[in-house]
Amino acid sequence: EPEVTQTPSHQVTQMGQEVILRCVPISNHLYFYWYRQILGQKVEFLVSFYNNEISEKSEIFDDQFSVERPDGSNFTLKIRSTKLEDSAMYFCASSEEAPYSGNTIYFGEGSWLTVV
Amino acid sequence: KQEVTQIPAALSVPEGENLVLNCSFTDSAIYNLQWFRQDPGKGLTSLLLIQSSQREQTSGRLNASLDKSSGRSTLYIAASQPGDSATYLCALKNLMDSNYQLIWGAGTKLIIKP
């Protein structure tokens, strides 16, 4: 069964460093997302991406964050100048159609980011 | 503002029991609601998706229901097994505001005792 893959599974970085989290969405999917889950808290939406541009972003997704689809398969989340509070599990997801169409969203296994 | 609540936060039952997990929401204007399973340190696996026009969906031993008027969805697990132990989250798509994001509950951690 097709799946969303994420790398790295776990990354430890020093405060102030830049981090790039990578994702390979399911190949025929057109909508891509990043969510995060701080330990013990709810899953939070960060950003959605469609047709090579951001379609929606939350208040969390400030200038520190950026997303890119550098080629036909990868989808990346860059966090500049990481802070302690950026420590979380970051989930990439993809869907064939937009969520309001009722299409299932498929999630990757996540990338644990620990900022020290 | 839409709020999604899952009670209880944790549930422990003996193997073989049928059980119900609850998800409530404050605004009934939703497109759909989805149930996910999360194993410790792992990703989110979609279990069932219910459209706003539907009352229930079934997959194997799982049955999810939706009652928009009461702002409630339930996930019924029949004949529970130790392998069902995980955190179960519900997430919904609002009708009005955001086009893309899902709004999540905090989850119910389920432990099935052998």
Interface residues (C-beta under 8 A of the other chain):
Chain A: V4 Q6 Y31 Y33 Y35 Q41 K42 V43 E44 F45 S48 S55 E56 S58 F91 A93 A98 P99 Y100 G102 T104 I105 Y106 F107 G108 E109 G110 W112
Chain B: Y31 N32 Q34 F36 G41 K42 G43 L44 T45 S46 L49 Q51 L89 A91 K93 S98 N99 Y100 Q101 L102 I103 W104 G105 A106 G107
